[in-house]
Amino acid sequence: MITLKILVTGANGQLGREIARQGTEHNLFLTDQDTLNITDGAAVTNCIRQLKPDVVVHCAAYTNVDGAESDPDGAFRVNVVGSQNLAAGCLEAGARLVYVSTDYVFDGLNKEPYREFDAVNPQTVYGLTKLQGEQIVRQILGRHYIVRTAWLYGDGNNFVRTMLRLASQNQPLRVVADQIGTPTSTTDLARTIYKLINSDSYGTYHAACQGQCSWYEFATEIFRQRGLNVKVVPVATAEFTRPAKRPQYSVLDNYMLRMTIGDPMRAWTEALQEWV
């Protein structure tokens, strides 16, 4: 395996941490918002000129889905301007860029899994700015991997951790049962990103674990695998008022992975068992 110089943004996030864990054979440069302000074009240019990375894995993002509704400029600055700065820096340095995107670029109205070239129609500020980030990366840099994922969990704040914490309160849990997606482990997503980096298969990819479930079914499976007896009550999305609309159906089909490097993603239940 070729040793690469890899610059990671958002290295303190749950995906960034997993990228770091799995990348020990490479020369990693780990940055977060305290060490590299991606919205500062000069800072990004200087960083990339100095490090001369082979690849930038761009995990940093404005991911507060509800917060973005009241702070659209903040979300745009990070998700679009920040991505523009990194893409321009990569173009100058001859580096490749991995841009991590989201199922929120779709409207959630499909009845079957979304493929990479299905029509996008974001319904939230977060989804719109992530889509605009995709578009600006495509415009600037040919050697890119745009990797959309969904329902991510790993080393950080996420649904699995929340459910396990709430389980200790010995109270029935009300969990949404009419939103369908695919829980995806950062372990599996990071493996896929490294496989893409080791290829010249540039383009747009969906990278989610196999299968689908509701949040209610996800919670039930977490407790089953952990051996916990927790009462979970299925409820409708309408019972929870949130600033940002959640997609009802956001299952991603890893079609382009299968067509290029092969699909290395496991069933979501198998990945969850390893993590739990």
C-alpha positions as CSV (number, residue, x, y, z in Angstrom):
1,M,0.0,0.0,0.0
2,I,1.3,3.5,-0.9
3,T,1.7,5.8,2.0
4,L,-0.1,9.1,1.4
5,K,-0.1,12.5,3.0
6,I,-3.7,13.1,4.1
7,L,-5.1,16.3,5.5
8,V,-8.3,15.7,7.5
9,T,-10.8,18.5,8.3
10,G,-13.3,18.0,11.1
11,A,-10.9,15.5,12.7
12,N,-12.6,15.7,16.1
13,G,-16.0,14.6,14.7
14,Q,-17.1,11.0,14.8
15,L,-16.1,10.3,11.2
16,G,-12.8,12.3,11.5
17,R,-11.8,10.2,14.5
18,E,-12.5,7.0,12.6
19,I,-10.5,8.2,9.6
20,A,-7.6,8.9,11.9
21,R,-8.0,5.4,13.6
22,Q,-7.9,3.6,10.3
23,G,-5.2,5.7,8.7
24,T,-2.2,4.8,10.8
25,E,-0.2,3.6,7.7
26,H,-0.5,7.1,6.2
27,N,0.9,10.5,7.2
28,L,-2.1,12.2,8.6
29,F,-2.5,15.9,9.4
30,L,-5.5,16.3,11.6
31,T,-7.3,19.6,11.8
32,D,-10.5,21.0,13.4
33,Q,-12.1,24.4,13.7
34,D,-9.5,25.5,16.3
35,T,-6.5,24.7,14.1
36,L,-7.9,25.4,10.6
37,N,-10.7,27.8,9.8
38,I,-11.9,26.4,6.5
39,T,-14.0,29.6,5.9
40,D,-10.7,31.6,5.7
41,G,-9.5,31.2,2.2
42,A,-6.0,32.5,2.9
43,A,-5.6,30.1,5.8
44,V,-6.7,27.1,3.8
45,T,-4.4,28.0,0.9
46,N,-1.4,28.5,3.2
47,C,-2.1,25.2,5.0
48,I,-2.4,23.2,1.8
49,R,0.7,24.9,0.3
50,Q,2.7,24.1,3.4
51,L,1.6,20.5,3.9
52,K,1.3,19.5,0.2
53,P,-1.1,16.7,0.9
54,D,-2.0,14.0,-1.6
55,V,-5.6,13.9,-0.4
56,V,-7.8,16.1,1.7
57,V,-10.6,14.2,3.5
58,H,-13.2,16.9,4.2
59,C,-15.3,15.8,7.2
60,A,-15.9,19.3,8.6
61,A,-19.4,20.6,8.2
62,Y,-22.2,22.6,9.7
63,T,-24.3,19.6,10.8
64,N,-26.8,21.2,13.1
65,V,-29.8,20.4,11.0
66,D,-32.2,22.4,13.1
67,G,-29.8,25.2,13.9
68,A,-29.1,25.8,10.2
69,E,-32.8,26.9,9.7
70,S,-32.2,30.0,11.8
71,D,-28.5,30.4,10.7
72,P,-28.5,29.9,6.9
73,D,-25.5,32.2,6.4
74,G,-23.5,30.2,9.0
75,A,-24.3,27.0,7.3
76,F,-23.5,28.4,3.9
77,R,-20.2,29.8,5.1
78,V,-19.0,26.4,6.4
79,N,-20.6,24.0,3.9
80,V,-20.2,26.0,0.7
81,V,-17.4,28.6,1.2
82,G,-15.3,26.2,3.3
83,S,-15.6,23.5,0.6
84,Q,-14.8,26.0,-2.1
85,N,-11.7,27.0,-0.3
86,L,-10.5,23.4,0.1
87,A,-11.3,22.5,-3.5
88,A,-9.4,25.5,-4.8
89,G,-6.4,24.7,-2.6
90,C,-6.5,21.1,-3.8
91,L,-6.6,22.3,-7.4
92,E,-3.5,24.4,-6.9
93,A,-1.6,21.7,-5.1
94,G,-2.6,18.8,-7.4
95,A,-4.4,17.1,-4.5
96,R,-7.5,15.0,-4.4
97,L,-10.6,15.8,-2.3
98,V,-13.1,13.6,-0.5
99,Y,-16.2,15.6,0.3
100,V,-18.6,13.9,2.7
101,S,-22.2,14.7,1.9
102,T,-25.6,13.6,3.1
103,D,-29.0,12.0,2.3
104,Y,-30.6,15.4,3.0
105,V,-29.8,16.4,-0.6
106,F,-32.9,14.4,-1.5
107,D,-36.6,15.2,-0.6
108,G,-37.3,11.9,1.0
109,L,-40.4,11.2,-1.2
110,N,-38.9,8.1,-3.0
111,K,-40.3,4.6,-2.5
112,E,-37.1,2.9,-3.4
113,P,-33.4,3.6,-2.5
114,Y,-31.9,6.7,-4.0
115,R,-29.1,6.2,-6.6
116,E,-26.4,8.7,-7.1
117,F,-27.9,10.4,-10.2
118,D,-31.5,10.6,-8.9
119,A,-32.9,14.1,-8.9
120,V,-31.9,16.1,-5.8
121,N,-34.4,18.3,-4.0
122,P,-33.2,19.4,-0.5
123,Q,-36.0,20.4,1.9
124,T,-33.8,22.0,4.5
125,V,-31.0,24.7,4.8
126,Y,-28.6,22.0,5.8
127,G,-29.4,19.8,2.8
128,L,-29.3,22.8,0.4
129,T,-25.9,24.0,1.6
130,K,-24.5,20.4,1.5
131,L,-25.7,20.1,-2.1
132,Q,-24.2,23.5,-3.0
133,G,-21.0,22.3,-1.4
134,E,-21.1,19.3,-3.8
135,Q,-21.8,21.5,-6.8
136,I,-18.9,23.9,-6.1
137,V,-16.5,21.0,-5.6
138,R,-17.5,19.5,-8.9
139,Q,-17.1,22.9,-10.6
140,I,-13.6,23.5,-9.3
141,L,-11.9,20.1,-9.0
142,G,-12.0,17.1,-11.3
143,R,-10.2,14.7,-9.0
144,H,-12.9,14.5,-6.3
145,Y,-14.9,11.8,-4.4
146,I,-18.3,13.1,-3.2
147,V,-19.5,10.5,-0.7
148,R,-23.1,10.7,0.5
149,T,-24.0,8.9,3.7
150,A,-26.9,8.7,6.2
151,W,-27.8,8.0,9.8
152,L,-24.1,8.0,10.9
153,Y,-23.0,6.8,14.3
154,G,-19.5,6.3,15.8
155,D,-17.3,7.9,18.4
156,G,-19.3,11.0,19.3
157,N,-22.9,12.2,19.9
158,N,-25.3,10.0,17.9
159,F,-28.6,8.1,18.1
160,V,-27.0,4.9,19.4
161,R,-25.4,6.7,22.3
162,T,-28.6,8.6,23.0
163,M,-30.7,5.5,23.1
164,L,-28.2,3.7,25.5
165,R,-28.1,6.7,27.8
166,L,-31.9,7.0,27.9
167,A,-32.2,3.3,28.5
168,S,-30.7,3.7,31.9
169,Q,-33.6,5.9,33.0
170,N,-36.0,2.9,33.0
171,Q,-38.8,4.8,31.2
172,P,-40.6,3.9,28.0
173,L,-39.0,5.5,25.0
174,R,-41.1,7.1,22.2
175,V,-39.3,6.8,18.9
176,V,-40.3,7.8,15.4
177,A,-41.5,4.9,13.3
178,D,-42.4,6.6,10.0
179,Q,-38.9,7.8,8.9
180,I,-37.0,5.1,7.0
181,G,-33.2,5.1,6.4
182,T,-30.0,3.0,6.9
183,P,-27.9,3.3,10.0
184,T,-24.3,3.6,9.0
185,S,-21.2,2.9,11.1
186,T,-18.3,5.3,10.8
187,T,-16.1,2.2,10.8
188,D,-17.7,1.0,7.5
189,L,-17.8,4.5,6.0
190,A,-14.1,5.2,6.8
191,R,-13.2,1.8,5.2
192,T,-15.0,2.8,2.1
193,I,-13.4,6.2,1.9
194,Y,-9.9,4.6,2.1
195,K,-10.9,2.2,-0.7
196,L,-11.9,5.1,-2.8
197,I,-8.7,7.0,-2.1
198,N,-6.8,3.9,-3.2
199,S,-8.6,4.1,-6.6
200,D,-8.8,6.6,-9.4
201,S,-12.6,6.2,-9.5
202,Y,-13.5,9.8,-9.1
203,G,-17.1,10.9,-8.9
204,T,-20.3,10.8,-6.7
205,Y,-21.0,7.8,-4.4
206,H,-23.5,6.7,-2.0
207,A,-22.0,4.9,1.0
208,A,-24.4,3.5,3.6
209,C,-24.7,0.2,5.2
210,Q,-27.1,-2.4,3.6
211,G,-30.7,-2.7,4.4
212,Q,-33.2,-0.2,5.9
213,C,-35.3,0.4,9.0
214,S,-37.2,3.1,10.9
215,W,-35.7,4.9,13.9
216,Y,-38.1,2.8,16.1
217,E,-36.7,-0.4,14.6
218,F,-33.1,0.9,15.0
219,A,-33.7,1.6,18.7
220,T,-35.3,-1.8,19.2
221,E,-32.3,-3.5,17.5
222,I,-29.8,-1.5,19.6
223,F,-31.5,-2.8,22.8
224,R,-31.8,-6.3,21.5
225,Q,-28.1,-6.5,20.7
226,R,-27.2,-5.0,24.0
227,G,-29.5,-7.4,25.9
228,L,-31.5,-4.5,27.4
229,N,-35.2,-4.8,28.3
230,V,-36.5,-1.4,27.3
231,K,-40.1,-0.6,26.2
232,V,-40.0,1.3,22.9
233,V,-43.2,3.0,21.7
234,P,-43.5,3.8,18.0
235,V,-44.8,7.3,17.3
236,A,-45.3,9.5,14.2
237,T,-43.0,12.3,13.1
238,A,-45.9,14.7,13.6
239,E,-45.6,14.3,17.4
240,F,-42.2,16.0,17.4
241,T,-42.0,19.6,16.3
242,R,-38.6,20.4,14.8
243,P,-37.4,23.5,12.9
244,A,-36.1,21.4,10.0
245,K,-38.1,18.9,8.0
246,R,-36.8,15.3,8.2
247,P,-36.9,13.1,5.1
248,Q,-39.5,10.3,5.4
249,Y,-37.4,8.0,3.2
250,S,-33.6,8.4,2.9
251,V,-32.3,4.9,2.0
252,L,-29.2,5.2,-0.2
253,D,-28.4,2.6,-2.9
254,N,-24.6,2.2,-3.2
255,Y,-24.9,1.8,-6.9
256,M,-21.7,3.5,-8.0
257,L,-19.6,1.6,-5.4
258,R,-20.9,-1.7,-6.9
259,M,-20.1,-0.4,-10.4
260,T,-16.5,0.7,-9.6
261,I,-14.6,-0.6,-6.5
262,G,-17.2,-3.1,-5.4
263,D,-19.6,-2.4,-2.5
264,P,-17.7,-3.0,0.8
265,M,-20.6,-2.0,3.1
266,R,-22.1,-4.6,5.5
267,A,-25.6,-5.0,6.6
268,W,-26.5,-2.4,9.1
269,T,-27.3,-4.9,11.8
270,E,-23.9,-6.6,11.4
271,A,-22.1,-3.3,11.6
272,L,-24.1,-2.3,14.7
273,Q,-23.3,-5.5,16.4
274,E,-19.6,-4.8,16.1
275,W,-20.0,-1.3,17.4
276,V,-22.3,-2.2,20.3
